[in-house]
Amino acid sequence: MLDASVRPLVEITGMCKWYGQFSALHDINMTVNEGEKVVVCGPSGSGKSTMIRCINQLEAHQKGTIMVDGIEVTPDMRNIAEIRREVGMVFQSFNLFPHMTILDNLILGPMRNRGVSKKDATDLAMHYLERVHIAQQAGKYPPQLSGGQQQRVAIARSLCMKPKLMLFDEPTSALDPEMIAGVLDVMIELAEEGMTMICVTHEMGFARKVADRVVFMDEGEIIEVAGPEEFFGNPQSDRAQLFLSQLLGH
């Protein structure tokens, strides 16, 4: 059980997003407390990725409020920069600079955005490359690494910014099956260490193991929120039941 005294890190209230006439997100309300792990699942096109991209304004919402660590997410670039310093994000694609070594990819953010010296940034980078079990690859370039290794580098790069919150947008969906376990293991370790996480994923084994809550979305709405035991054992909505039957084969 989560401690009731834990403060909210993310508060989304009445959030809506449109693309032209198309309603991508409708009346999204969600609170994520410090240290909480929330898994967001649902069919393709349900708005999962759009919702978490709104949290750091990679997508702009048109209605409602999003608060991150007490700062309102608005189109004001100063606010966005402040929020992005505190929010790490790992995407389906790794978004590493192919012409830079792994180490140089990691030290760029802390030096540019936090004013960290090159020596301290290098120490930090090596610490987190050790953390994701890939320190021996520091001198290589991204194209020399497997997809699973590149995704672990992407996680380490986010950790180098010392974020208060990590967002994962289907981080294993572009990986070959044999590479998925290594990335999920790193995410499980992060969760066990108390990192606040919002993770969009179809990896239901991961959700069962890690999630404090599972958020199920469909057609731009949050349909159901429950603990993992309840969600997987006794989903309340017809749409969640259908989704799980298709995904889990029962």
N, C-alpha and C positions, 0 to 999 in steps of 0.2 A: 504493500500500500504506500502511496505517496504521502509524505508529510504535509498536512494541511497548511503549515506555515510557510512552505516553499513559495517563493514569489513567481508570478507569471513572467516569462521571458518574451513570449509572443502572444498578442491578443488581437484577434481578427473579429470585427463586429460588422455585420450587415454588408459584407464586401460583395460587390458585383463587378463583372467585367463583360464588355461587349466587343465583338469585332463587327463593326457596322451594325446590322440588324440582328446578328447572331449573338445570343446570350451564352457566353462561355462559362460564366460563373454566376450563380444566383444566391444571394443572401447567405454567404458563408460566415459562420460563426464558430470560432475555435480558439481555445486557450491552451498554450503549451507551457508548463512550468519548468523552472530550472531543473536540470538533471533528468527530465522526462524523455522517454523514447516513444515517438509516435510513428506508426507505419500507416501510410495512406495507400489504399488499393482500390481497384475498380477496373471496369473494362476500358479498352482503348477509347480515347476521345471523351472521357468523363470529366476532364478538367483538372486532374491531379497535378500534372506538371505545371500547368498555368497557375494554379493556386500557389505552389511553393515559389515559382518565379516572381510572383507579385510581392513576396515577402522582402526580397532585396531589389525590387523594381527593375528586374530584367523584363518584366511585363508591367504595364501601368494599369491600375484598377481605376474605375470611373466613379464608384460609389462605395460608401462605408469607410471604415478606418482600420488601419493595420498599425499596431504598436510593437516595436522591437526594443526590448530593454528600456522601456520608457520613452523612446523616441518615435514620433509618428512618421510613418513612411509616406512621403509626399514627393511630388516632382522636383522639389528643391534639391539641386545637385549637392549642396553642402550636407543636407540630411542623408542623401543616398550614400555619399562617400563615408560618412560616419557609420552608417548601418553596415555597409559592406566590409568595413574593417572588423566588425564583430561577428559577421556571418560568413562561414565558409560554405562553398558549394561544390559538389562533385557531380559532373554531368555524365550522360551516356557516352559521349565522346570525350576524350581525355583533355583536349584543349591545351596540350603542351606545345611549347615553341620547338619545332623540330631542329632548328639550327643552333640551339643552345644545349649544353650538357644538362644532365639531370640536376646536378648541383646548381648550375646557373638558373635553371627554371625555378628552383626553390628559394634562392636568396633574393630574387628580384623584388618580390612583394614586400618582405620586411624592410629592405633597404629603401625602396621607393615610397612606401606608404606609411611606414612606422619610424623611418629615420634610423634604423639599426645599422651599426657599422658592418663592414664586410666580414670581419673576423667573427663578430657575434652572430651574424646571419648564417655564416658557414657552420659554426658550432650548432646552431639551432637546426639547420637543414640536416646535418649528419645525425643529430639526435632523432629526428623524426623519420629519416630513412632507415635507421636502425629499428625504430618503432614499428615500421611496416615491413621489416625483414628484407630490405633491398639495398642496404648501404653499399654493398660491393659494386653496385651499378652506377655510383655517383658520377663517374667520369665518362659514361656512355651518353649517346644521343637517343632521344625517344624512339626513332625508327629501328634502333638496334634491340629494343625490348619487345617482349610479347605484350599482347593487349592487357592481360592480367597484371603484368608488372607495371605497365604505363598507368593503369587505374590506381594502383597502390601509390605510385609517384604522385598522382593527382590528389590523392587523399593527404599525403605528406605535405604537399604544397599548401593545401588549405590549412593544415595544422600549424604550419610555420607562422601563420598570422595570429595564432593564439585566439581562435574564435570562441565566442560564448555559445554559438549555435552552429550546428552543421546541417546543411540541407543536402540530401542525396536524391538525384533525379534518375531513377532506374539505372543505378551505377553498374549493374551486371548485364544489362540487356544486350549490349554489343559484344559480349565476350563469348568465346567458345566454352562449352560446358565444363571442360577440365580446368578452366581458369577461374571459374566463378567462386569455388570454395575458398581460394586464397584471399580474394577480396572480401568475401563475407566474414572470414575469420578476423580480418583486421577491423571490420565494422563492429563485430561482436566484442572484440577487446576494447574498442573505444566506448561502446555502450556500458560495458562492465566497469569502466573507469569513471563513469558518471557524466560523459559528454551529453549535452542536450542535443537531440537528433530528431529531425523530421525526414522520413525516408519514404519516397515513392518507389514501390517495388512489387514484383509478382512473386518474389521468393517467400513463399508462405512458411517454410521451415524457419527462416530467419525471423519472420514476424512472430511466430509462436515463441521463439526462444528469447527475443529481445524486447518486444513491444510492451510498454505499459498500457497503451491503448491502440486499437486499430480503428482507423477512420475509413469508412467505405463510401465512395463517391460514384455517382452515375448521372449523366446528362447535366453536368455543371452544378450539382447539388450534393451536400453531405446527407446521405440517406441513413447512415447508422454509425454509431460510435459505441465501442464496447471493449472490454478487456479481451485478450486473445483467447482465453479458455471459452468465454461466452460467445465470442464472435464465431470461432471455428466449430464449437460444439452445438450452438443453438442460435444461428442467425435469425433475426426477427423479421426482416423484410424479404419479400419474394425475390427482389432483385439481387440481394446478397446471397440468398440460397442458390439462385440460378448461377451466379458468378462462381461461387465456390464449387458447385457441382461440375461446372465446365472445367475449372482449373484443377481440381483435385480428383476428378473422375469418379465422383460418387454423389 
